Structures are given as C-alpha cells and as structure tokens.
Amino acid sequence: MASRGNAIARATFESKVPAFYYRPSASDCPLLREQWIRAKYERQEFAHPERQEPYSAGYREGFLWKRGRDNGQFLSRKFVLTEREGALKYFNRSDAKEPKAVMKIEHLNATFQPAKIGHPHGLQVTYLKDNSTRNVFVYHEDGKEMVDWFNALRAARFHYLQVAFPGASDADMGPLGRRRLGPTCALTPQQTEGFRKRWFTMDDRRLMYFKDPLDAFARGEVFIGSKESGYTVLDGLPPSTQGHHWPHGITIVTPERRFLLACETELEQRAWMEALRKVVDRPMLPQEYAVEAHFKHKP
C-alpha cells in the first residue's frame, strides 16, 4: 500500500520534472533537499511547468554575493546567464557595460559547498580561464533563489550539450553537480620530487589540486579517462617511492605519466579509490574526448 501511495504521489507531484533538474539524495546539503520538497509539494512546480520559468527560460539575471579572489571578502555582484550566448557573466558594478568575467557554459560546473564556503547557501562555480580552472564562490540569502540559479546553470549546460552532441541520450549529458572533495592529500607529480600537502577536487573527469580549499586557481589538473584509453587507478605506491608521505597511497596511471597520491587515513583512501575507479570504469562520452584533447594540448 505504501509503495502504491508513493507511486501515486510521484505521478502527481513529479510528472513534469525537467531532465536537467537536480534530484537530491540523502547525502546532499540541507538546502537542496529542502527546496526539492518545497518545489514538489508547496509550489508544485513539477505539476505546473509554467512555474519552472525561473530556471528554464534560458536567461536569468540578479545579484549574488561573490567572494573576492585576493581578499576573501564577499561583495554583491550582478550575474547574467544567457543560453543564447552560452555564457554566465558577472559585473563589478550594476551599471557596468562590460563584464568582469565571461564563463562559457561548455566548460562550467557548479556544486553546493556550504561547509567549505561558510554559508548554508554557498555555491562553487568552476570554469576555464586562460586554459586554467578558475573557482568562483557565491551565495544568496534566499535559498530558493540560489537553487534556481543552480538549476538554471544545469539547464543551460544541458541544452548546450543537446545541440553540440545531438546523438547523445539525456543520461549521457552529464549535467552539473558531480564533484568529489577531499581533505588535504599529499601529491608528487614526479616520482623524483617530494610530497606536498594539497586539497583535491574532482569534477567528473577533471582532478584538480589546490594549496588552499578556497584558492581561485588550481595548482594543477589531471584528466581521468577510461580504462579503454589507458587510464588505471592502483592501490598503493611504487616500492621505490621516496620522501615523507602519508601511509595510504594511490597511483593514477595515464597514457603519459603516473601521479602519486597519499591519504592520511585508509577510509579516505578507499573513498577516493572508489570515486576514481567509477570514472575510469565508465566509457568516455564524445564531449569528454574534447576535454581530454584540451588537457593534452594545454601549454
């Protein structure tokens, strides 16, 4: 009876959930779970598509609090998302004619990181700038406003991929939101170098490391392809590994080189191994070959 009741409720309140809309799980932040429930039952957005306009119209503008790259201070900035131009822009002044930054949708990702940013509605946006990954940290005091921005970004990315790769299924579109964060790990990019303490972020197939979790730019990036393309993740480090490091090692093998990581605890190592192997075991999509080519030709 309970399962039948749940099925009826889903048919009523989830009948028109857009393919790009993020359906939170139990492990997601409270904001996403709360707004999903409110969208379903309170606002009934998925029974009335006309109520989805804030994140499905293809254009959105408003003010968000953005963290300064150098001083760490949050200031109000105007943001404009336009699917027609395939970009998210922000302006230092509301009357500015030229944007401070233009973030192309094809290289953009966004996930909620409240603990990292220090605000329950904190969103981390990443994009490519001068062939390097740039982090932007934003929030809005209104939870619905922030989740609407998040899903508007997902919609723009989803629609871009539909046009760029028309043969792909909805499941292959890989919308925004996939990210694994790790407390500081140790890394040595070359086996002859010492280990350095770094913070890691994995955006689907892009593994990045930072000196500080809130750094604007990654210190380095590694593309994680599929096993069919010569990528492997190994438990432990080579016996010849030198230098002081944490005891729980991971070796990432790419067609060009090996990357050695070490985690402080076995639990953290296992979590990273699982996340990395899921990526390696998954066949690459057409758009991911383009990302791999970008990494290979990166100056």
C-alpha positions in Angstrom: 0.0 0.0 0.0 2.8 2.4 0.9 4.7 1.8 -2.3 1.4 2.3 -4.3 0.8 5.5 -2.4 4.4 6.7 -3.2 3.9 5.9 -6.9 0.6 7.9 -7.0 2.3 10.8 -5.3 5.2 10.8 -7.8 2.8 10.6 -10.7 1.1 13.7 -9.3 3.9 15.8 -8.0 6.8 14.7 -10.2 5.1 14.3 -13.5 7.0 17.1 -15.3 10.4 17.2 -13.7 12.8 18.6 -16.3 15.6 16.3 -17.3 18.2 18.8 -16.2 16.7 19.4 -12.7 18.8 18.2 -9.8 17.1 15.5 -7.8 18.9 15.5 -4.4 19.9 12.4 -2.5 20.1 11.9 1.3 23.8 12.9 1.1 23.2 16.3 -0.4 23.2 19.5 1.6 20.0 20.5 3.5 19.3 23.4 1.1 18.9 21.1 -1.9 16.7 18.7 0.0 14.5 21.4 1.4 14.0 23.2 -1.9 13.2 19.9 -3.7 10.4 19.2 -1.2 9.1 22.8 -1.4 9.2 22.7 -5.2 7.2 19.5 -5.3 4.6 20.0 -2.7 4.4 23.7 -1.7 5.0 25.3 -5.1 4.0 22.3 -7.2 6.5 23.2 -9.9 6.6 19.8 -11.4 2.8 19.6 -11.9 2.7 23.1 -13.5 5.6 23.6 -16.0 4.8 27.4 -16.2 6.1 27.7 -12.6 9.6 26.5 -13.8 10.3 29.7 -15.6 13.0 31.0 -13.1 15.3 28.2 -14.2 14.1 27.1 -17.6 13.7 30.4 -19.5 17.2 30.4 -20.9 18.0 33.8 -19.4 18.5 34.9 -15.8 20.0 37.9 -14.1 20.3 39.0 -10.5 22.7 39.8 -7.7 24.8 37.3 -5.7 27.4 37.7 -3.0 30.7 36.8 -4.6 34.0 36.1 -2.7 36.9 38.3 -3.7 39.8 36.4 -5.3 42.5 38.1 -3.2 41.0 39.5 -0.1 38.3 36.8 0.6 35.6 39.5 1.2 32.1 38.8 -0.2 30.7 41.6 -2.3 27.4 42.0 -4.2 27.9 41.4 -7.9 25.5 41.3 -10.8 25.3 38.0 -12.7 23.7 37.3 -16.1 23.1 33.9 -17.5 22.3 33.7 -21.2 21.8 30.5 -23.1 21.8 32.4 -26.4 25.4 33.5 -25.8 26.3 30.2 -24.0 27.8 32.1 -21.0 27.5 33.2 -17.4 28.8 36.7 -16.8 29.3 38.8 -13.8 29.8 42.6 -13.5 31.6 44.6 -10.8 29.1 47.4 -11.0 25.4 47.2 -11.8 25.8 49.9 -14.5 28.9 48.4 -16.0 28.7 47.8 -19.8 31.4 45.2 -19.9 31.5 42.1 -17.7 34.4 41.4 -15.3 34.4 37.7 -16.4 32.7 35.6 -19.0 32.3 31.9 -18.1 31.5 29.7 -21.1 28.8 27.1 -20.4 30.7 24.4 -22.2 33.4 24.4 -19.5 31.3 25.3 -16.5 30.4 23.3 -13.4 28.7 24.2 -10.1 28.0 22.4 -6.8 26.9 23.4 -3.4 29.7 23.6 -0.8 28.2 25.2 2.3 30.8 24.0 4.8 33.7 25.0 2.5 32.3 28.5 1.8 31.0 29.1 5.3 27.4 29.8 4.3 24.4 27.3 4.1 23.6 28.5 0.5 27.3 28.6 -0.7 27.8 27.5 -4.4 31.1 26.8 -6.0 31.3 27.6 -9.7 34.3 26.4 -11.8 35.2 27.4 -15.4 38.2 27.7 -17.7 40.1 31.0 -17.8 43.3 31.2 -19.9 43.4 27.3 -20.0 43.3 27.1 -16.2 40.4 26.2 -13.9 39.0 29.2 -12.0 36.9 28.9 -8.9 34.2 31.4 -8.1 32.4 31.2 -4.7 28.9 32.8 -4.4 25.8 32.7 -2.2 22.4 34.3 -1.9 20.5 34.8 1.4 17.3 33.4 -0.2 17.6 29.6 -0.5 15.1 29.3 -3.4 17.0 32.0 -5.4 20.2 30.1 -5.0 18.8 26.7 -6.0 17.0 28.4 -9.0 20.4 29.7 -10.1 21.9 26.3 -9.8 19.2 24.6 -11.9 19.3 27.4 -14.4 23.0 26.7 -14.9 22.2 23.0 -15.2 19.6 23.8 -17.8 22.0 25.9 -19.9 24.6 23.2 -19.8 22.1 20.5 -20.7 20.8 22.4 -23.7 24.3 23.2 -24.9 25.2 19.5 -24.9 21.9 18.6 -26.7 23.0 20.9 -29.5 26.7 20.1 -29.5 26.1 16.3 -29.3 22.6 15.6 -30.8 23.1 11.8 -30.8 23.6 11.5 -27.0 20.8 10.4 -24.7 19.6 12.6 -21.8 21.5 10.3 -19.4 24.8 11.0 -21.3 24.5 14.7 -21.0 26.4 14.7 -17.7 24.8 17.8 -16.2 26.4 19.8 -13.5 26.8 18.7 -9.9 29.2 15.8 -10.0 32.0 16.6 -7.6 34.1 14.8 -5.0 36.1 16.9 -2.5 38.9 15.6 -0.3 40.6 16.8 2.7 44.3 17.5 2.1 46.2 14.7 0.4 49.8 14.6 -0.4 50.9 14.6 -4.0 54.1 14.2 -6.0 53.7 14.8 -9.8 57.1 13.3 -10.4 58.5 10.2 -8.6 61.7 12.1 -8.0 60.0 15.0 -6.2 58.9 15.3 -2.6 55.3 15.1 -1.5 53.3 18.3 -0.9 50.1 18.7 1.1 47.2 19.7 -1.2 43.4 19.9 -1.3 41.8 17.9 -4.1 38.6 18.4 -6.1 37.3 16.0 -8.7 34.8 17.4 -11.3 33.8 14.3 -13.0 36.9 13.5 -15.1 39.0 16.5 -14.0 41.1 16.0 -10.9 42.4 19.3 -9.5 44.5 20.2 -6.6 44.9 23.4 -4.5 47.1 24.7 -1.8 44.0 26.0 0.0 40.4 24.9 -0.5 39.3 28.5 -1.4 42.1 29.2 -3.9 40.8 30.9 -7.1 43.0 28.7 -9.3 44.1 25.1 -9.2 47.8 24.4 -8.8 47.5 21.5 -11.2 45.0 19.4 -13.1 44.8 15.8 -14.2 42.3 14.4 -16.7 41.0 11.0 -15.7 40.0 9.0 -18.8 38.6 5.5 -19.2 40.5 2.2 -18.9 39.9 1.7 -22.7 42.0 4.8 -23.2 44.9 3.6 -21.0 43.9 5.1 -17.6 44.2 3.0 -14.4 44.0 3.6 -10.7 46.2 1.4 -8.5 46.1 0.7 -4.8 49.4 1.8 -3.1 52.6 3.5 -4.3 55.6 2.0 -6.2 58.1 0.3 -3.9 60.8 2.8 -5.0 58.8 5.9 -3.8 60.9 8.2 -1.8 60.2 11.1 0.6 57.9 11.5 3.7 54.3 10.9 2.9 51.1 9.6 4.5 50.7 5.8 4.6 47.7 5.2 2.3 48.8 5.6 -1.3 47.1 5.8 -4.7 48.7 5.7 -8.1 46.9 7.2 -11.1 48.3 5.9 -14.4 47.6 8.0 -17.5 49.0 7.3 -21.0 51.6 10.0 -20.5 52.7 9.6 -16.8 51.9 8.4 -13.3 50.6 10.6 -10.5 51.3 9.5 -6.9 48.9 10.5 -4.1 48.8 9.6 -0.4 45.9 9.9 2.1 46.1 10.3 5.8 43.6 7.6 6.6 42.6 4.3 5.0 38.9 5.4 5.0 39.8 8.5 2.9 41.9 6.4 0.5 39.1 3.9 -0.1 36.6 6.7 -0.8 39.0 8.3 -3.3 39.7 4.9 -4.9 36.0 4.2 -5.3 35.4 7.6 -6.9 38.3 7.4 -9.2 37.6 3.8 -10.3 34.0 4.7 -11.1 35.2 7.3 -13.5 37.9 5.0 -15.1 35.4 2.2 -15.5 32.9 4.4 -17.3 33.3 4.7 -21.1 34.1 8.2 -22.3 31.4 10.3 -24.0 32.1 12.2 -27.2 32.3 15.6 -25.3 34.8 14.1 -22.9 37.3 13.3 -25.7 37.3 17.0 -26.4 38.2 17.7 -22.8 41.0 15.1 -23.0 42.4 16.8 -26.1 42.3 20.1 -24.3 44.4 18.7 -21.5 46.9 17.1 -23.9 47.5 20.4 -25.7 47.4 22.6 -22.7 50.5 24.8 -22.6 
